[in-house]
Amino acid sequence: MARIPFETLKSEFKRVLIKKGCQEAAAEISARIMAESSCDGVYSHGVNRFPRVVEYINRGHIKIDAAPTKIGGKAGFEQWDGNQGLGNVNAKLAMDRAVELSRDNGIGCVALRNTNHWLRGGTYGWQAADAGCIGICWTNTMPNMPAWGAKDRRIGNNPFIVALPRAEGHVVIDCAMAQFSYGQMENAQLRGLQLPVPGGYDQEGKITADPAEIAKTWRVLPIGFWKGSGLSILLDLVGAVLSGGNSTYRVGKQGNDEYSEYNLSQVFIAIDAKGIVGQVLLAQTVDEVLADIKASERVDDHQEILYPGEKELQIRQENLRLGIPVDDGIWKSILAL
């Protein structure tokens, strides 16, 4: 794998997006978000995903020149239409607006419909935390996971994000309702790795940690088994109802291949944490809890106990120093676009 400097990676993303007809401001936002995701080690939703984003543009599922529009709202809640624009740009603008609403109302919520894949969902949690807010957001997806007790895929893995601001490093969890996202499994498969724990079923119905076998069946394991299945269903329903957009069921009617995940529904919530409780109490509460967790007795003395978001900070520092690792084949394909 080559090590590509952050600015070089971002510039290539931006070059291709502008070539495809994207306005410079939107191209800058989208390219930066994808480069940041890659820099934080989430390659599956950054550099590895970029060729697929371009294919979505080519197929017309992403309207490269579209911008989101406000449909309605009440107090701290607003409903927006993404008009099939770039998913990560729409999501960034939606969380920006939720933060603005939280300044006046204590809490702000934006429900977004007809948007595209937001790539790394954790981006918008980090964004809210950078603004001193608690961030909560989620998206639905195409049907890519069986409900608990089923074999065929009818629900989504519907990533869910919660973020809390902290001066020394935000606390952020970004998790799909499946044990592993398809992007994580694809990344493991590219590297010839097995998953650290079982993530789904093979064609014989046996539980497996082999990402290549799981990709053949689409039978991923929901987190917490029936609990993850139930959370997936509720997140999908709440997102579709609040936005007035598509449920996972409706998204599935658009097709069932890897290029059918568009016109999604998403929810972005920001709570003005610093404004409500104050910086001192916020910092004291978070720091004492994290310090207590860090003081835990380790199962393995060589394995550090990390709080949510800490690993990304460590990888970010390394990749900024050394460059972002990019698969040679993927890098060649991006340069050729």
DAMOWO-V269883 format. One record per pair of residues at least 6 apart in sequence whose C-alpha atoms are under 6 Angstrom apart, sorted by the first residue. I is the first residue (numbers start at 1). GAP is how many residues later the second one is. Records with the same first field share a line. If there is no record, write none. Layout:
I->GAP ; GAP
//
This chain:
1->324 ; 325 ; 326 ; 327
2->323 ; 324
3->320 ; 321 ; 322
4->319 ; 320
5->318
10->21 ; 22 ; 25
13->18
14->13 ; 17
17->10
22->42 ; 43
30->59
34->12
37->9
38->8
39->277 ; 280 ; 285
40->272 ; 275 ; 276
41->274
44->139 ; 140 ; 143
45->74 ; 75
56->6
62->22 ; 23
63->21 ; 22
64->21
66->19
67->18
68->13 ; 14 ; 15
69->11 ; 12
70->10
71->8 ; 9
72->6 ; 7
73->6
76->25 ; 29 ; 32
77->31 ; 32 ; 33
78->32
79->31 ; 32 ; 164
80->32
81->31 ; 32 ; 33
82->31 ; 32 ; 33
83->31
84->30 ; 31
87->28 ; 29 ; 30 ; 31
88->30
95->173
98->10 ; 11 ; 12 ; 171 ; 172
99->171
101->7
102->6 ; 169 ; 170
106->165 ; 166
107->163 ; 164
108->161 ; 162
109->159 ; 160
110->157 ; 158
111->131 ; 132 ; 155 ; 156
112->131 ; 153 ; 154
113->130 ; 132 ; 152
114->149 ; 150
115->148 ; 149
116->146 ; 147 ; 148
122->39 ; 52
125->10 ; 38
128->7
129->35 ; 36
132->33 ; 142
133->137 ; 138 ; 139 ; 140
134->29 ; 30 ; 136 ; 137 ; 139
135->27 ; 28 ; 134 ; 135
136->25 ; 26 ; 133
137->24 ; 130 ; 131 ; 132
138->21 ; 22 ; 128 ; 129
139->19 ; 20 ; 126 ; 127
140->18 ; 96 ; 125
141->15 ; 17 ; 107
142->14 ; 106 ; 109 ; 110 ; 119
143->10 ; 11 ; 12 ; 13 ; 105 ; 109
144->9 ; 12
145->8 ; 10 ; 11 ; 75
146->6 ; 7 ; 8
147->82
148->78 ; 81
157->19 ; 20 ; 21
158->18 ; 19 ; 74
159->16 ; 17
160->14 ; 15
161->12 ; 13
162->10 ; 11
163->8 ; 9
164->6 ; 7
171->137 ; 138
172->136 ; 137
173->135
177->45 ; 46 ; 51
178->43 ; 44 ; 45
179->20 ; 42 ; 43 ; 44
185->26
189->22
194->15 ; 16
195->14
197->12
198->10 ; 11
199->10 ; 21 ; 22
200->7 ; 8 ; 14 ; 19 ; 20 ; 21
201->6 ; 7 ; 13 ; 18
202->11 ; 12
222->6 ; 7
239->26 ; 27 ; 28
240->6 ; 7 ; 25
245->20
254->6
//
